[in-house]
Amino acid sequence: MRVHSGKNRIIAEINMIPLIDISLILLIIFMVITPFLVQSQIQVNLPKASSGVKGGDEEVLKVQLAADGSMAVDGRRVKFNRLKEELMLRFSKSYKKTVLVEADKTVPVERVVAVFDAAKQLGAGKIGIAVKPD
């Protein structure tokens, strides 16, 4: 016969040890499987083109940067400090927010990057640079 301490009490605590064991086992399984999943998702075969082709027939907002420092948005002359306001007006009217920058080769890269930053801040979906073949 077993001697009890006098009070038979029901244990009302939740045993956390099995829960922790299962959680750690699942964590280890996911840590082992993750590199295989990431490796299989990164492989991409990009298309190759032998010559440049014109883009699709989507609405494109053209920003021209001239060598003398002048700027035009869709053929309308704009000062550089009013670029964001002009882009905001054009983006509100267009369905697809695509910006194509046509810059002279002597234009500093900082000005082109500033146009890219302004377009991205205003929510441009696609940004591209126009080039002319020789």
Secondary structure, 3 states (H helix, E strand, C coil): CCCCCCCCCCCCCCCCHHHHHHHHHHHHHHHHHHHHHHHHHHCCCCCCCCCCCCCCCCCCEEEEECCCCCEEECCEEECHHHHHHHHHHHHHHCCCCEEEEEECCCCCHHHHHHHHHHHHHCCCCEEEECCCCC
